[in-house]
Amino acid sequence: MQAIILAGGLGTRLEPFTKIIPKPLLPIGDKSVLEIQISQLKKHGFDEIIFATNYKSDLLESYFGDGSKFGIHLIYSREKIKLGTCGPLALVRDILHEPFVVMNGDILTNLNFEIVVQFHRQHKGPYTMVTKEVTYPLRYGNVTATENRVVKVEEKPDIKVEVVAGIYVMSSAIFDYIPLNEHFGMDDLIRVLFKRNVPMYRYAMDEYWLDIGQMADYEKAQKLCLDEF
């Protein structure tokens, strides 16, 4: 099976670390983020991974090589212009076999990728997004009123939301909706699919998940992820 890891972002929210090394190479314990991702994908049967790169791509290539020391085959797709979070997929459409997984390069998870791929195949759509329920503590009391009469006050309740987890499974039909050599984000793709009434499905995951795109989350990863991986 194949997976694409989007590893070309600037990682500006993690500066000054990312001034030196790209975000996917940041260490979590004694491994980089990408090494953890590779290990998890390999465990679930993936044998070929494509790195969609841009920023400091030479560091990624010199560190990971052809992937043989990790027991997989690595391919590098270096974008010449910034293509967003979805545009890079069009550059490698000719070497992809469906279904394939797309994953942001700043996600840490022990998701069972095999089950997600099976879910995608069962629903027979071109696009499946993985979602995760996350909880945010509200700093203020939540007031409910009817005609200005207070009927309920929840003191600093937790707010639960279902978010896009930055992991997707796609089939080749998705390339009918992704332009070539244009900046095109995953949000743009979703809008196009809605507009054209193309079915999208979601797989709600229960497993561990953390986006390390911000400094507080990266620091959290250092404390918690060692137990998970």
C-alpha positions in Angstrom: 0.0 0.0 0.0 1.0 3.6 -0.6 0.9 6.7 1.5 1.7 10.4 0.8 3.1 12.5 3.7 2.7 16.2 3.2 6.1 17.4 4.5 6.7 20.7 2.7 5.3 23.2 5.2 7.3 26.1 6.6 6.3 25.4 10.2 6.3 29.1 11.1 4.3 28.4 14.3 7.2 26.3 15.6 10.0 28.8 15.1 12.8 29.1 16.0 13.1 25.3 15.8 12.0 25.2 12.2 14.5 27.9 11.2 17.0 25.1 11.4 15.2 21.9 10.5 11.8 21.2 8.8 8.9 20.5 11.1 8.6 16.8 10.2 12.2 16.2 11.4 11.6 17.7 14.8 12.5 15.1 17.5 10.0 13.4 19.7 12.3 11.5 22.2 14.9 9.8 20.1 12.9 9.7 16.9 11.7 12.4 14.5 8.0 12.9 13.7 8.5 11.4 10.3 10.2 8.3 11.7 7.2 7.7 14.0 4.8 8.1 11.1 6.8 5.7 8.9 6.9 3.2 11.7 3.1 3.3 12.2 2.4 3.1 8.5 4.8 0.2 8.0 3.2 -1.7 10.9 -0.1 -1.6 9.0 1.2 -2.9 5.7 2.4 0.2 3.9 5.5 -0.5 1.8 5.9 2.7 -0.2 5.7 6.3 1.1 5.9 9.5 -1.0 7.2 12.6 0.7 5.7 15.7 -0.8 8.4 18.3 0.0 9.3 21.9 -0.5 11.0 23.6 2.5 14.4 22.2 3.3 13.7 19.1 1.3 17.4 18.4 0.9 17.6 17.6 4.6 14.7 15.1 4.4 16.4 13.4 1.4 19.8 13.2 3.0 18.4 11.8 6.3 15.9 9.2 5.0 17.6 8.3 1.7 15.6 5.7 -0.3 14.0 4.3 2.9 15.8 1.0 2.9 17.1 1.5 6.4 13.5 1.8 7.5 12.4 -1.2 5.6 10.2 0.7 3.1 10.5 2.4 -0.3 10.6 6.2 -0.2 9.9 8.5 -3.1 10.4 12.3 -3.0 8.2 14.8 -4.9 9.6 18.3 -4.7 7.2 21.0 -5.7 8.7 23.9 -7.6 6.0 26.3 -6.5 3.9 26.3 -3.4 0.9 24.0 -4.1 -0.9 24.0 -0.8 -2.1 20.9 1.1 -3.8 19.2 -1.8 -2.0 20.5 -5.0 1.1 18.2 -4.4 -1.1 15.1 -5.0 -1.5 15.9 -8.6 2.2 15.8 -9.2 2.3 12.0 -8.3 -1.0 10.9 -9.7 0.7 8.6 -12.3 2.5 6.5 -9.7 -0.3 6.1 -7.2 -2.3 2.9 -6.8 -5.7 3.2 -5.2 -6.6 3.5 -2.5 -3.9 5.6 -1.0 -3.5 7.4 2.3 -2.7 11.2 2.6 -1.3 12.4 5.9 -0.1 15.8 7.2 3.6 15.7 8.3 2.8 17.0 11.8 0.4 14.3 13.0 1.2 11.8 15.7 -1.2 8.9 15.9 -1.5 5.2 16.5 -4.5 5.0 14.2 -5.2 1.5 12.6 -4.6 2.6 9.0 -5.7 -0.9 7.7 -9.2 -0.5 9.1 -9.5 3.0 7.7 -8.6 1.8 4.2 -11.1 -1.1 4.5 -13.8 1.5 5.6 -12.9 3.6 2.4 -13.2 0.6 0.2 -16.6 -0.5 1.7 -18.1 3.0 1.1 -16.8 3.2 -2.5 -16.4 6.9 -2.6 -13.3 8.8 -3.9 -12.6 10.6 -0.6 -12.7 9.6 3.1 -11.5 12.0 5.9 -10.5 10.8 9.3 -11.9 12.8 12.2 -11.2 13.0 15.9 -13.3 14.3 18.8 -11.3 16.8 20.8 -12.3 18.6 24.0 -11.5 22.2 24.8 -12.1 23.7 28.2 -14.2 26.9 28.1 -12.7 29.7 30.3 -16.0 31.3 31.0 -19.4 30.3 32.3 -21.9 29.3 29.6 -25.3 31.0 30.1 -28.6 29.8 28.7 -31.5 32.3 28.9 -35.1 32.4 27.8 -36.6 35.9 27.2 -33.8 37.4 29.3 -34.5 35.0 32.2 -31.4 32.9 33.1 -32.4 29.2 33.1 -29.0 27.5 33.2 -25.4 28.4 34.0 -22.6 25.9 33.2 -19.4 26.9 35.0 -16.5 26.6 32.6 -17.9 23.6 30.7 -15.8 21.4 28.3 -16.7 21.9 24.6 -16.4 18.8 22.4 -15.9 19.2 18.7 -15.2 16.7 15.9 -12.2 17.9 13.8 -10.5 16.9 10.6 -7.5 14.9 11.7 -5.3 15.6 8.8 -5.5 12.0 7.5 -7.4 11.0 4.4 -7.9 8.0 2.1 -8.5 8.6 -1.6 -9.1 6.8 -4.8 -7.9 7.8 -8.3 -11.2 9.4 -9.1 -10.3 12.3 -6.8 -7.9 13.6 -9.4 -10.9 14.8 -11.5 -11.2 17.6 -8.9 -7.6 18.5 -8.3 -5.9 21.0 -10.7 -2.3 20.5 -11.9 0.3 23.0 -10.9 -2.0 25.2 -9.0 -2.1 26.2 -5.3 -5.0 24.1 -4.0 -5.8 23.3 -0.4 -7.7 20.4 1.2 -10.3 23.0 2.1 -10.6 23.9 -1.6 -11.1 20.2 -2.5 -13.8 19.8 0.1 -15.7 22.8 -1.3 -15.5 21.4 -4.9 -16.8 18.0 -3.7 -19.7 19.7 -1.9 -20.5 21.8 -5.0 -20.5 18.9 -7.3 -22.4 16.7 -4.9 -19.6 14.1 -4.7 -20.0 11.8 -1.7 -17.5 12.2 1.1 -17.3 9.9 4.0 -15.7 10.3 7.5 -14.1 7.7 9.7 -14.3 8.8 13.4 -11.2 7.5 15.1 -10.8 6.6 18.8 -7.1 6.1 18.9 -4.4 8.5 20.1 -4.0 11.7 17.9 -2.0 14.9 18.3 -1.3 17.7 15.9 2.1 19.2 16.8 1.7 22.3 14.6 1.9 24.7 17.6 4.5 25.1 20.2 2.2 24.1 23.1 1.3 20.9 21.3 4.9 20.1 20.5 5.8 20.4 24.1 2.9 18.2 25.0 4.1 15.6 22.6 7.5 15.5 24.3 5.7 14.6 27.6 3.0 12.2 26.4 4.0 10.6 23.1 6.8 8.5 24.4 4.3 6.3 26.2 2.3 6.0 23.0 5.1 5.1 20.6 
